[in-house]
Amino acid sequence: MKTLTTTVFALIAISLALPVSSVFAASPGFGNLYFNGTIVRTVVPPAAFPNEGRDNFYKVTNGVAGQLGIAAVAPGSTDYHGGAWKVFTVTFNSGVTPTLLTSEQAVLSAQAAKTVTVTRNSAADFRCPVQP
């Protein structure tokens, strides 16, 4: 009876875990992004973090080939919170030829020049640490 009970609990635990794990089906890996004009490595764990981001992250939707995500902070920055990314979508405005954006300052300058629109996307917040 003890073995049957243990087996039943194990099966219930697995079945409850399946829907959650399927949400994060992407496998962990490595990636790159821009920080202050430099390409830095990231660890890309499947970790959604909706509405909880603290560190600004910019995702360019219609940029040039080779455009990567842009982190506002990284290890060593005073305000770095371990990669708890607060996502902003950056879209080049109609009639504007996209350029490569490689820093938060470049994004904010393009926004001030009205060449891009920056929109907060809190549902896309995620965790992804930057490698020092």
Contacts in CASP RR format, 6 or more apart in sequence:
PFRMAT RR
TARGET T0000
AUTHOR 0000-0000-0000
METHOD contacts of the structure
MODEL  1
MKTLTTTVFALIAISLALPVSSVFAASPGFGNLYFNGTIVRTVVPPAAFP
NEGRDNFYKVTNGVAGQLGIAAVAPGSTDYHGGAWKVFTVTFNSGVTPTL
LTSEQAVLSAQAAKTVTVTRNSAADFRCPVQP
23 48 0 8 1.000
24 46 0 8 1.000
24 47 0 8 1.000
24 48 0 8 1.000
25 46 0 8 1.000
26 44 0 8 1.000
26 46 0 8 1.000
27 46 0 8 1.000
28 43 0 8 1.000
28 44 0 8 1.000
28 45 0 8 1.000
28 46 0 8 1.000
29 43 0 8 1.000
29 44 0 8 1.000
29 45 0 8 1.000
30 41 0 8 1.000
30 42 0 8 1.000
30 43 0 8 1.000
30 44 0 8 1.000
31 41 0 8 1.000
31 42 0 8 1.000
31 44 0 8 1.000
32 39 0 8 1.000
32 40 0 8 1.000
32 41 0 8 1.000
32 42 0 8 1.000
32 68 0 8 1.000
33 39 0 8 1.000
33 40 0 8 1.000
33 42 0 8 1.000
33 57 0 8 1.000
33 68 0 8 1.000
33 69 0 8 1.000
33 70 0 8 1.000
33 71 0 8 1.000
33 130 0 8 1.000
34 40 0 8 1.000
34 68 0 8 1.000
34 69 0 8 1.000
34 70 0 8 1.000
34 71 0 8 1.000
34 101 0 8 1.000
34 102 0 8 1.000
34 103 0 8 1.000
35 70 0 8 1.000
35 71 0 8 1.000
35 72 0 8 1.000
35 73 0 8 1.000
35 74 0 8 1.000
35 103 0 8 1.000
35 130 0 8 1.000
36 74 0 8 1.000
36 102 0 8 1.000
36 103 0 8 1.000
36 104 0 8 1.000
36 105 0 8 1.000
37 102 0 8 1.000
37 103 0 8 1.000
37 106 0 8 1.000
38 102 0 8 1.000
39 68 0 8 1.000
40 71 0 8 1.000
40 74 0 8 1.000
40 130 0 8 1.000
40 131 0 8 1.000
41 130 0 8 1.000
41 131 0 8 1.000
42 128 0 8 1.000
42 129 0 8 1.000
42 130 0 8 1.000
42 131 0 8 1.000
43 128 0 8 1.000
43 129 0 8 1.000
43 131 0 8 1.000
44 128 0 8 1.000
45 127 0 8 1.000
45 128 0 8 1.000
47 126 0 8 1.000
47 127 0 8 1.000
47 128 0 8 1.000
48 125 0 8 1.000
48 126 0 8 1.000
49 84 0 8 1.000
49 85 0 8 1.000
49 125 0 8 1.000
49 126 0 8 1.000
49 127 0 8 1.000
50 122 0 8 1.000
50 123 0 8 1.000
50 124 0 8 1.000
50 125 0 8 1.000
51 122 0 8 1.000
51 123 0 8 1.000
51 125 0 8 1.000
52 84 0 8 1.000
52 125 0 8 1.000
53 81 0 8 1.000
53 84 0 8 1.000
53 85 0 8 1.000
53 86 0 8 1.000
53 87 0 8 1.000
53 122 0 8 1.000
53 125 0 8 1.000
54 81 0 8 1.000
54 84 0 8 1.000
54 86 0 8 1.000
55 71 0 8 1.000
55 72 0 8 1.000
55 73 0 8 1.000
55 79 0 8 1.000
55 80 0 8 1.000
55 81 0 8 1.000
55 82 0 8 1.000
55 83 0 8 1.000
55 84 0 8 1.000
55 85 0 8 1.000
55 86 0 8 1.000
56 71 0 8 1.000
56 72 0 8 1.000
56 73 0 8 1.000
56 85 0 8 1.000
56 86 0 8 1.000
56 88 0 8 1.000
56 104 0 8 1.000
57 69 0 8 1.000
57 70 0 8 1.000
57 71 0 8 1.000
57 72 0 8 1.000
57 85 0 8 1.000
57 86 0 8 1.000
57 87 0 8 1.000
57 88 0 8 1.000
58 69 0 8 1.000
58 70 0 8 1.000
58 72 0 8 1.000
58 87 0 8 1.000
58 88 0 8 1.000
58 89 0 8 1.000
58 90 0 8 1.000
58 101 0 8 1.000
58 104 0 8 1.000
58 107 0 8 1.000
58 118 0 8 1.000
59 69 0 8 1.000
59 87 0 8 1.000
59 88 0 8 1.000
59 89 0 8 1.000
59 90 0 8 1.000
59 121 0 8 1.000
59 124 0 8 1.000
60 67 0 8 1.000
60 69 0 8 1.000
60 70 0 8 1.000
60 90 0 8 1.000
60 91 0 8 1.000
60 92 0 8 1.000
60 98 0 8 1.000
60 101 0 8 1.000
61 89 0 8 1.000
61 90 0 8 1.000
61 91 0 8 1.000
62 91 0 8 1.000
62 92 0 8 1.000
62 98 0 8 1.000
63 92 0 8 1.000
63 98 0 8 1.000
63 100 0 8 1.000
63 101 0 8 1.000
64 98 0 8 1.000
64 99 0 8 1.000
64 100 0 8 1.000
66 100 0 8 1.000
67 98 0 8 1.000
67 100 0 8 1.000
67 101 0 8 1.000
70 90 0 8 1.000
70 101 0 8 1.000
70 102 0 8 1.000
70 103 0 8 1.000
70 104 0 8 1.000
70 106 0 8 1.000
70 107 0 8 1.000
71 83 0 8 1.000
71 85 0 8 1.000
71 104 0 8 1.000
71 130 0 8 1.000
72 104 0 8 1.000
73 79 0 8 1.000
73 80 0 8 1.000
73 81 0 8 1.000
74 80 0 8 1.000
74 130 0 8 1.000
74 132 0 8 1.000
75 82 0 8 1.000
75 130 0 8 1.000
75 131 0 8 1.000
75 132 0 8 1.000
76 132 0 8 1.000
80 130 0 8 1.000
82 127 0 8 1.000
82 129 0 8 1.000
82 130 0 8 1.000
83 127 0 8 1.000
83 128 0 8 1.000
83 129 0 8 1.000
83 130 0 8 1.000
84 125 0 8 1.000
84 127 0 8 1.000
85 125 0 8 1.000
85 126 0 8 1.000
85 127 0 8 1.000
85 128 0 8 1.000
86 120 0 8 1.000
86 122 0 8 1.000
86 125 0 8 1.000
87 120 0 8 1.000
87 121 0 8 1.000
87 122 0 8 1.000
87 124 0 8 1.000
87 125 0 8 1.000
87 126 0 8 1.000
88 107 0 8 1.000
88 118 0 8 1.000
88 119 0 8 1.000
88 120 0 8 1.000
88 121 0 8 1.000
89 118 0 8 1.000
89 119 0 8 1.000
89 121 0 8 1.000
89 124 0 8 1.000
90 101 0 8 1.000
90 107 0 8 1.000
90 110 0 8 1.000
90 116 0 8 1.000
90 117 0 8 1.000
90 118 0 8 1.000
91 116 0 8 1.000
91 117 0 8 1.000
91 119 0 8 1.000
92 98 0 8 1.000
92 115 0 8 1.000
92 116 0 8 1.000
93 114 0 8 1.000
93 115 0 8 1.000
93 116 0 8 1.000
93 117 0 8 1.000
96 115 0 8 1.000
96 116 0 8 1.000
99 110 0 8 1.000
99 115 0 8 1.000
101 107 0 8 1.000
101 110 0 8 1.000
101 116 0 8 1.000
107 116 0 8 1.000
107 118 0 8 1.000
108 118 0 8 1.000
110 116 0 8 1.000
111 117 0 8 1.000
111 118 0 8 1.000
END
